[in-house]
Amino acid sequence: MQSFITEQGSNDVEPSYVWLSHKYDVLYDQVSAGLESINIFNRYIKNVSSTLVATDVDKLIKGKNITKEEDRCKIFASTCKSLSLVTYDIVKAEINFSINIRDHITESLKVFYKENKDLKNKIDSEYKKLFNNLRNAESGLNKSKESALKQLEKVKTIQNQPPPESAKPNEKKKYEKTKEHALEACKNKFVAYETKYKLTRDQTIKFYSQQYPQKILALEKLERLRLHTMSEKLATFMKIIETYVNELTHCKNQANSFFNQLDKKDQFNEYVKELMNEYGTAPPIFDIPFGLPCKSEDLDNWKFDTWTAGTVCKNLTEDYKDFSPCTYTVPTFDFPSCQTYDGNDVKNQVRSTRDDRKISVFNKFSSKRSSNQSTNSAMRFNQGESKFTPEKPKLTKKSTVADVETWLKANNFDHLLLADKDGEYMLTITKNECKKIYGISNGIRLSNRLAVYTDS
């Protein structure tokens, strides 16, 4: 009979620490991707904004990514990317924009990335140590069991082969002595196993009820802190935009629409549910069945089969008699407020620290911009829209095979997997069929893209 420390409950759609623990590596990869998103985003912004005097901004950002592609908190990643593209227009309009970016975003994010990357590695190192210790304890328990059972068989063999009645007294005495020594050795091995069993079971329950949730919570806190920090930094970014590029109304409206999509409280919850939907129900955690046919105290009475095989011996554990999975609840974190930004104060500070050459360049640029603003601004913004937000092809039931191929390429899908398919087929394909063709991740992405057209 198989026993469990935990069993899957009837409600398997709510996240729990037990569920998260079975996907520790997936959560760890998300935390890593999230931190790398900050690093890549930070380097991208720095590379653009630190050289605003240069005329060829396109050359500076050529071939550089904006966010980590594997970051599955898509709203935050998308917002970072969108605001970075807004930056492209901003940096060409305001020279002193780079100084505000440096003082209020890039330097602090650089420190944040380094500190929290080290913390992430420390959490993972501690987790692996605990996990390996548990596996070593289980291995030692199995070895102890095998040794005890082997000695038990030796005792039984000696017991079943007594000397004949005609044997000499010294031979009988020698036999009894040999039998007692074998029994004593067997009892010692049983006692050793019971000790290891108690320690290993206590260690197992402690690992899954305390240590493992602590590491999961630490990773979750790190990811939530990352989302919180980026949210506040992007809010600071918005203030910089509002202070120095008020005339760029189009850029400001775009940035506001991107920023308003952020929801730092619910984003992680949605990420966990997305994982559960993708990977399925978490398996149960197995309890440790008692591996011997009897206890050590039974050996004194020459009883070797007093315990039902495969059952859990709870009375041999002292620290933990039973185990209940730690219910997951959305925690409340008291995150520190990030560095604030006051547009008026920084504006005066930045201008007072410029050298004469930068002031001269700024004045020339401002004068030229003022004289041409009324005739050129609309053209410049329209060109920006054309460059960064090209209209993608759409699908209808009347779309041809060529239209479908163009649409798949524009949305980064392998068109060869759906060769010779027209619009009517694409708009009737099911989610499961999408996953069979493109795999789970890309299949879900394709189904979501197609849902836009089927819903409308």
PyMOL commands that set and color helices and strands:
alter all, ss='L'
color gray80, all
select helices_A, chain A and resi 17-21+24-49+57-61+74-93+97-159+169-244+249-259+264-279+296-299+314-316+343-352+356-388+401-410+415-418+423-426+431-455
alter helices_A, ss='H'
color red, helices_A
deselect
rebuild
show_as cartoon
